[in-house]
């Protein structure tokens, strides 16, 4: 799973304007990872090391989710539905 998401992020970074939707959806996966890791570290037998890892995933997800719309000038719904705005239509 981590290898796949790493490959997707690497390939998406090569053409950010066309593939930013993949990175945006990765932020949702980061939130899920944080929701699993933080409680597992606090209340489970996994160990407290998972708490900072989960918080790191949360921070990365926030950067992806709020940095992309700001940088590319698109709305959150455009990323969720994979719709490119007029500012990106010249790339098609």
Backbone as JSON, one array per atom type, in Angstrom:
{
  "sequence": "XXXXXXXXXXXXXXXXXXXXXXXXXXXXXXXXXXXXXXXXXXXXXXXXXXXXXXXXXXXXXXXXXXXXXXXXXXXXXXXXXXXXXXXXXXXX",
  "N": [[0.83, -1.19, 0.0], [1.86, 1.29, 0.88], [3.96, 1.54, -0.92], [2.56, 1.76, -3.33], [1.11, 4.18, -2.96], [3.25, 5.9, -2.7], [4.41, 5.74, -5.26], [2.32, 6.83, -6.78], [2.28, 9.46, -5.77], [4.82, 10.35, -6.55], [4.69, 10.18, -9.37], [2.53, 11.92, -9.79], [3.6, 14.34, -8.93], [5.23, 15.05, -10.99], [3.66, 16.17, -12.96], [1.9, 18.27, -11.83], [-0.34, 19.97, -12.18], [-2.11, 18.52, -13.82], [-2.47, 16.16, -12.43], [-3.2, 16.62, -9.83], [-5.46, 15.87, -8.45], [-5.09, 13.25, -7.58], [-3.25, 13.6, -5.53], [-4.76, 15.16, -3.83], [-6.76, 13.35, -3.06], [-5.14, 11.59, -1.73], [-4.75, 12.96, 0.61], [-7.05, 12.4, 2.03], [-6.65, 9.7, 2.57], [-4.5, 9.97, 4.28], [-5.75, 11.14, 6.47], [-7.35, 9.01, 7.32], [-5.35, 7.22, 8.06], [-4.3, 8.61, 10.24], [-6.52, 8.54, 11.92], [-6.54, 5.86, 12.54], [-3.97, 5.3, 13.58], [-3.42, 7.07, 15.8], [-5.4, 6.51, 17.92], [-4.75, 3.79, 18.21], [-2.17, 3.91, 19.18], [-2.53, 5.26, 21.58], [-4.49, 3.82, 23.02], [-4.23, 1.16, 22.39], [-2.16, -1.79, 21.91], [-0.02, -1.14, 20.37], [1.95, 0.8, 20.73], [3.38, 3.88, 21.87], [4.77, 5.25, 19.92], [3.34, 5.35, 17.6], [1.59, 7.45, 17.84], [2.88, 10.06, 17.31], [3.48, 9.46, 14.65], [0.94, 9.18, 13.5], [-0.02, 11.77, 13.94], [1.73, 13.12, 12.3], [0.92, 12.15, 9.8], [-1.6, 13.34, 9.78], [-0.88, 16.05, 9.66], [0.43, 16.13, 7.16], [-1.7, 15.46, 5.48], [-3.35, 17.7, 5.89], [-1.76, 19.7, 4.75], [-1.7, 18.84, 2.07], [-4.49, 18.93, 1.46], [-5.27, 21.61, 1.84], [-3.26, 23.11, 0.73], [-3.04, 22.51, -2.02], [-5.52, 23.51, -3.3], [-5.12, 26.24, -2.79], [-2.68, 26.78, -4.08], [-3.16, 26.01, -6.77], [-5.48, 27.3, -7.39], [-8.08, 26.21, -7.44], [-11.29, 24.85, -6.49], [-12.32, 22.9, -3.6], [-14.3, 21.07, -4.3], [-13.78, 20.76, -7.01], [-11.44, 19.28, -6.98], [-12.33, 16.98, -5.63], [-14.19, 15.93, -7.4], [-12.71, 15.67, -9.66], [-12.61, 17.73, -11.6], [-11.41, 20.02, -13.82], [-10.7, 23.44, -13.69], [-11.21, 26.5, -15.59], [-8.74, 27.65, -15.59], [-6.99, 25.62, -15.93], [-7.59, 24.51, -18.34], [-6.17, 25.05, -20.62], [-4.11, 23.29, -20.63], [-4.98, 20.88, -21.57]],
  "CA": [[0.0, 0.0, 0.0], [2.72, 2.47, 0.94], [4.69, 1.62, -2.18], [1.65, 2.25, -4.35], [0.85, 5.6, -2.76], [4.5, 6.62, -3.01], [4.53, 5.83, -6.72], [1.31, 7.78, -7.25], [2.72, 10.81, -5.44], [5.98, 10.7, -7.38], [4.21, 10.43, -10.73], [1.69, 13.12, -9.77], [4.41, 15.54, -8.77], [5.86, 15.38, -12.28], [2.72, 17.0, -13.69], [1.01, 18.59, -10.72], [-1.61, 20.56, -12.62], [-3.01, 17.5, -14.37], [-2.66, 15.01, -11.54], [-3.36, 17.09, -8.45], [-6.57, 15.16, -7.83], [-4.55, 12.08, -6.88], [-2.64, 14.08, -4.29], [-5.85, 15.6, -2.97], [-7.38, 12.15, -2.48], [-4.16, 11.05, -0.79], [-4.96, 13.62, 1.9], [-8.1, 11.65, 2.73], [-6.01, 8.5, 3.09], [-3.69, 10.38, 5.44], [-6.67, 11.31, 7.6], [-7.72, 7.67, 7.78], [-4.18, 6.68, 8.76], [-4.24, 9.29, 11.54], [-7.61, 8.02, 12.74], [-6.19, 4.51, 12.97], [-2.72, 5.25, 14.34], [-3.43, 7.78, 17.09], [-6.05, 5.71, 18.96], [-4.01, 2.54, 18.42], [-1.02, 4.22, 20.02], [-2.96, 5.69, 22.91], [-5.34, 2.86, 23.73], [-3.93, -0.2, 21.96], [-0.88, -2.38, 22.26], [0.92, -0.86, 19.3], [3.04, 1.6, 21.27], [3.17, 5.33, 21.76], [5.45, 5.79, 18.75], [2.38, 5.54, 16.52], [0.89, 8.72, 18.0], [3.49, 11.09, 16.45], [3.35, 9.08, 13.24], [-0.42, 9.54, 13.1], [-0.11, 13.23, 13.88], [2.46, 13.5, 11.09], [0.01, 11.89, 8.68], [-2.62, 14.38, 9.82], [-0.27, 17.29, 9.17], [0.65, 16.0, 5.71], [-3.02, 15.53, 4.86], [-3.81, 19.09, 5.9], [-0.98, 20.45, 3.75], [-2.2, 18.45, 0.74], [-5.87, 19.34, 1.23], [-5.45, 23.05, 1.8], [-2.21, 23.72, -0.09], [-3.33, 22.37, -3.46], [-6.47, 24.5, -3.81], [-4.53, 27.58, -2.74], [-1.62, 26.9, -5.08], [-3.66, 25.86, -8.13], [-6.64, 28.16, -7.6], [-9.28, 25.43, -7.7], [-12.09, 24.6, -5.3], [-12.26, 21.55, -3.07], [-15.18, 20.21, -5.09], [-13.11, 20.47, -8.28], [-10.52, 18.17, -6.72], [-13.08, 15.77, -5.26], [-14.88, 15.4, -8.59], [-11.74, 15.65, -10.75], [-12.99, 18.71, -12.63], [-10.43, 21.09, -13.98], [-11.27, 24.75, -13.96], [-10.79, 27.14, -16.83], [-7.32, 27.99, -15.52], [-6.2, 24.45, -16.32], [-8.07, 23.96, -19.6], [-5.18, 25.21, -21.69], [-3.16, 22.18, -20.59], [-5.57, 19.66, -22.15]],
  "C": [[0.87, 1.26, 0.0], [3.54, 2.65, -0.33], [3.82, 2.18, -3.29], [1.4, 3.75, -4.18], [2.1, 6.44, -3.02], [4.67, 6.79, -4.5], [3.53, 6.83, -7.29], [1.74, 9.21, -6.96], [3.9, 11.25, -6.29], [5.53, 11.03, -8.8], [3.34, 11.69, -10.8], [2.51, 14.39, -9.66], [5.1, 15.96, -10.07], [4.98, 16.27, -13.15], [1.59, 17.38, -12.73], [-0.34, 19.12, -11.19], [-2.59, 19.53, -13.15], [-3.35, 16.41, -13.38], [-2.85, 15.4, -10.08], [-4.5, 16.38, -7.73], [-6.08, 13.94, -7.06], [-3.94, 12.49, -5.54], [-3.71, 14.53, -3.31], [-6.52, 14.4, -2.3], [-6.44, 11.45, -1.52], [-4.32, 11.7, 0.58], [-6.04, 12.9, 2.71], [-7.55, 10.34, 3.29], [-5.13, 8.81, 4.3], [-4.55, 10.59, 6.67], [-7.08, 9.96, 8.18], [-6.56, 7.05, 8.56], [-4.05, 7.31, 10.14], [-5.32, 8.77, 12.47], [-7.35, 6.61, 13.25], [-4.99, 4.53, 13.93], [-2.8, 5.91, 15.71], [-4.17, 6.98, 18.17], [-5.34, 4.39, 19.24], [-2.8, 2.77, 19.32], [-1.41, 4.58, 21.45], [-3.66, 4.59, 23.7], [-5.05, 1.4, 23.39], [-2.57, -0.66, 22.43], [0.22, -2.09, 21.24], [2.14, -0.1, 19.82], [2.82, 3.07, 21.01], [3.86, 5.96, 20.56], [4.47, 6.06, 17.6], [1.62, 6.86, 16.64], [1.55, 9.83, 17.18], [3.43, 10.74, 14.97], [1.97, 9.44, 12.71], [-0.61, 11.04, 13.0], [0.66, 13.78, 12.67], [1.62, 13.27, 9.85], [-1.09, 12.95, 8.62], [-2.08, 15.69, 9.26], [-0.05, 17.26, 7.66], [-0.67, 16.1, 4.97], [-3.56, 16.94, 4.81], [-3.06, 19.93, 4.87], [-1.48, 20.12, 2.35], [-3.57, 19.06, 0.48], [-6.03, 20.85, 1.1], [-4.38, 23.77, 0.97], [-2.51, 23.65, -1.58], [-4.36, 23.38, -3.97], [-5.91, 25.92, -3.8], [-3.52, 27.78, -3.86], [-2.17, 26.88, -6.52], [-4.9, 26.69, -8.41], [-7.92, 27.42, -7.95], [-10.02, 25.18, -6.39], [-11.9, 23.15, -4.83], [-13.13, 20.61, -3.88], [-14.57, 19.87, -6.45], [-12.13, 19.32, -8.1], [-11.27, 16.88, -6.41], [-13.72, 15.11, -6.48], [-13.98, 15.33, -9.82], [-12.19, 16.52, -11.92], [-11.95, 19.8, -12.67], [-11.15, 22.37, -14.31], [-10.75, 25.32, -15.26], [-9.29, 27.47, -16.8], [-6.43, 26.82, -15.93], [-6.59, 23.92, -17.7], [-7.05, 24.1, -20.72], [-4.15, 24.09, -21.69], [-3.68, 20.93, -21.28], [-5.15, 19.45, -23.58]]
}
